[in-house]
């Protein structure tokens, strides 16, 4: 499996200002393997959610939820749970931390939260797209994309990024996000006030 990430900066009129090189993602963390194991074996394991709580999980679910909301780590499956999941808890998430990556990382070091206050970026919906299979080259891939907007009045620099996926616990009664990828962004991506930043992960397999 090969994973790369890339950034596009756009001005307030959504014109492309710059496009970064494609960076190699190296950093699946322990949670990824645990969630994959649970999906394939149909069993439960203890796992750290991004809220830092160590709990038994039963299965993994989606990592793309096109909703808004405040940071909210635990949601009831009996409620309108998908609409209550935090937009900045699921899918591509970003931060300003620079600490080296550990296989046991379960959250970003210093997460940049969703909003328009100092130090925040507005998280727009996260989407999965461009699922393709090329039988000529025996390569298949898809993309996960999220756009962020800076409305704070000051520049903000992104130094880390990852993907968070939902896991279920308490007999599918609750869901909580769990980090499956954490990457350092070097050089950091500075988003000026009024600018947008499009972050894209491309996940590819080859025969």
N, C-alpha and C positions, 0 to 999 in steps of 0.2 A: 504494500500500500504506500502510495506517495501523496503527501499533503503539502501544498504551498499556500502562502497567503500574500495578498497584495493590497495596496491602497490607492484610491483616487481622491484627490482634493478638488472640490468644486467651490466656486464663489457663490455669493448670495443669489445670483441668477441661475445657478446650477450649471454654469459653464465649467468645463474641466480646466483646472489650473495646472495640475501636475499628476503624473502616474508613477508610482514607485516601481522598482524592480520586483520580481517575484521572489519571495523569501521562502527558504525551506523550513517547514514546520517539523520540529524534532521531538515534540514534547507531549505525546500521549501520557497521561498520568495513570496511577493505579486504578482510579475509579472507572476508567474506560474498560479495562480488562475485567473488572468485577461486573460491570453492567452487561458486557458481552457474555460473560460466563453465565449470568443469571438468565439471559435471553435464550441461550443455547441449551442449558442444562435444566432449566425450569426449577431453579432452586433459589434460596435466599442467602444473602451475605450481609455482614455489617459494613456500613459505608458512611463516610463523612459527607454530609450535605454542605453546600456553600455557607450555611448558617453556622457551621462548626459543630453541629450535633452529630454524634456517632450513633447510628440506629440501624436496625435490620431493614433491609430493602428486599422487595419481592421481585421487581422487574423494572426495566427501563422503558421509557416511552419517548415521545418526540423531543427534539431539541430546537424546534422552530414553533413559536407561538406568536401570532400576529396581534398582540394586544398591548395596551398600555397599563399603567397602574403604578403604585408605589412599590418599593421593595417589600416583598411578602414571601417568606420562605416556605410556609406550610399552608396548604389549602385543602379543604375538604372535598372529596369526590362527590359528596351529597349536595354541595352547593354549586353555584355557577363557577366552578373552579378555574376553568381555562381563562375566563375573563378576570379573575382575581390574581392570576400569576403575574409577578412583576415583569414588566418589559425589560428591565435591566438585570433580571435573574436568569433568563432563559435565552439560548441562542448564543450569538457572538457577544461577548462582554469585554470591557476594556478597563485598564487601570494605569496607574502612574508608577508602580513599583519596579524596582530594578534588581531585586534579589535573585540569585541563581535559581534555576528550576530544580525541584526535587521530584522524584517519582511519586512521593506521597503527598504532593500539593493537592489541596482540595478547595482552594479559593485563590483568587488573585491576591497579591500582597497588599495593594492599595487600590481598591476598586474605585473607578469614577462612576458616580451615581447618576441616575436619570434626573434631569431637571435643568433649570435655567439660573440657578444660584451659583455663587463663586465656586469654582472647582468642579462643576457638573457639566455634562453634555446631554443633550436631548437624544434619547434612543428612539429611532424610528423603527417600524416593523422589520423583523428578521424573516428572511425567506429562503427556501430551497428552490433551486432552478437549474436548468440546462443539464438534465440527466441525459447522457449520450452514451451509446455503445458503437464503437467503430470496429466492425468485423474485419476490416482490412489490416488494421494494426493490432487487433486484439486488446484494445484499451477501452475502458469504461470510466466515466467520471460524472461528478455533479458538483454544484457550487452552493455554498451557503453565504448569503450576502446580508449586510446590515449597513444602514446609513446613519451617521451621527451628525448632529447640528449644534453649533456653538452660538448660544444667545446670551452669554454671560457678560460681554463687554471686555473680556480679557482672553489672551491666548491660553490654550491648554495643551499639554504635551502627553501623548500616549506612549508609554514605555513597555506595556505588557498587554496581552490579549489572549482570549481563550474561547472555548465553547462549553456551554453548560447544557446538560440534558436532564430531563425530568425522570426521577425514579419514584416508584410507589412503595408505600409501607403500610403497616397496620391492616393487612388484608385488602389492599387496594382502596382503603378508606381515605388515605391522604397521599399527596404527592409533594416531593421536594426537589429542587434543582440540585444537580451534582456536577461538578467540574470534570470534564473528560480530557480537555486539552488546555495547556498553558504554554504560551510562547513569549519570549522577550522580543520587543520591537526595537531593533538597533540598526540604524539610528532611530531615535524617537520621532514620532509624527506629531508635529505641532499644528493645531487647528486654530486659526485666528478667529476673532469674533466675526460672526456672520457667515463663516465658511461651513461647508459640509465635508465630511469624510466618509467615503465608501470603503468598507472593509470587506474583503472577499477571501474565503477559504475555498480552494479547489481540492477535492478528494478524488484520487484516481487509483484504479487497480489495473493490472496488466496480466495477461495469460503467460 
